[in-house]
Amino acid sequence: MSFDFVSIGISYKEADTQTRGQYSLSAEASEQLLAEALRCGITNLLVLSTCNRTELYSFDATLLQLKDLWMAFTSGNRAQLEQLAYQHQGEKALQHLFRVGTGLESQILGDFEIISQIKKSFYTSKAMHLADGQLERLINSVIQASKRVKTETEISSGATSVAFAAVQYLLNSFPTNESKTIVLYGTGKIGRNTCENLIKHRPQDRIVLINRTLEKAAKLAEKHTLEIRPLEALEETLQSADVLIVATGAPQPTITKDKLSLEQELVVLDLSIPANASPDIAELYQVTRIDVDQLSKITEANRAERYKHLPQAETIVDTTLEEFNLWLKQRKFAPYLKNIKKMILEHLETNPANPDAEANQREFLAQKITGNVAAYLKTAPHKTEEVFNILQSVFQLESHE
């Protein structure tokens, strides 16, 4: 392929939670990065930053540009980035995005939350004028592949999200006939999903919501009739809590040793990247701290069963990717058809054999010829390059590579 789609990223495969946190991009940092890319003349860019990965994708930026942009808005260092980051170009970069979007590259195989994160990232790029038609078509193809994998296979069955894995941990740790006090700190998407799973699978528990913005917590609390408390009451609330689930998405730890003057045991589940519960709180004898990587391991019990559906999912990915590649290839040759039509019109206008031909008749004939070429290529897309190589020679067209 002659296009140059590129991607760069760091995931759970290359780095632990602490290291990933150094290269993660908050929503604000992502928007700042996109704004800077626009100033640099880049026309399309997708920035994806989740608890498992941070990645950048583009059709017209170079890998060097992506590295420079990434490093300008994170706390990581360039030498480590060069060592840890995977870099893909062309077909390999496209395939990687399709696999990420369908959950095949997720830490929890079949993760069904990743596609919504990709959608959100795309909408941000589009709002900032960094999503052209080519990128939009690509994302729509990835969404289509994700839907097919979810509906046509069982690879997303069982515990396939960090939010559910957190609840699964509690189900494994505490008897279902015991009521526990659970403090959910952060009511963003992951926090909301965790709350929904808690209510569904542990309805006996007392759930207390704490969020920096009370209005957001109030909406969730009203929906499920839950308690809410202001951020200032966090330390006091933890005095009587059994479990703290942290999903704030803050750039620095918000749960530190000084906030945990406890007399009772407390389980802290940190669902955030970078870590929102400082790793050193595990040094407190009353505290058990569990991070994203540890939570992901509890899904291994049903991973083997889901793994059986991987070949079917990969076939869907390959098929959808092939369809996108054919669209991309045909789109690349659109200028040829436009030039052929122009040359036909010019020939009819100057050909003495057609002095009385009306303009609309000439337009109809030129459109008919180029339309037939396009229709043929739709039925035989594998012959696209062969046909246009012939047309390029016949009509002496300049290359649009």
GIFENSUL-V849900 format. One record per helix or strand of 3 or more residues. SS is the DSSP state (H for helix, E for strand). FROM is the first residue (numbers start at 1). TO is the last residue. If there is no record, write none. Layout:
{{SS	FROM	TO} {SS	FROM	TO}}
//
This chain:
{{E	6	11} {H	17	23} {H	27	39} {E	46	49} {E	53	58} {H	63	72} {H	78	84} {E	86	89} {H	91	101} {H	114	127} {H	133	152} {H	162	173} {E	181	185} {H	189	201} {E	206	210} {H	214	224} {E	227	229} {H	231	238} {E	243	246} {H	257	259} {E	266	270} {H	279	283} {E	287	290} {H	292	307} {H	310	332} {H	334	350} {H	352	354} {H	359	379} {H	381	395}}
//
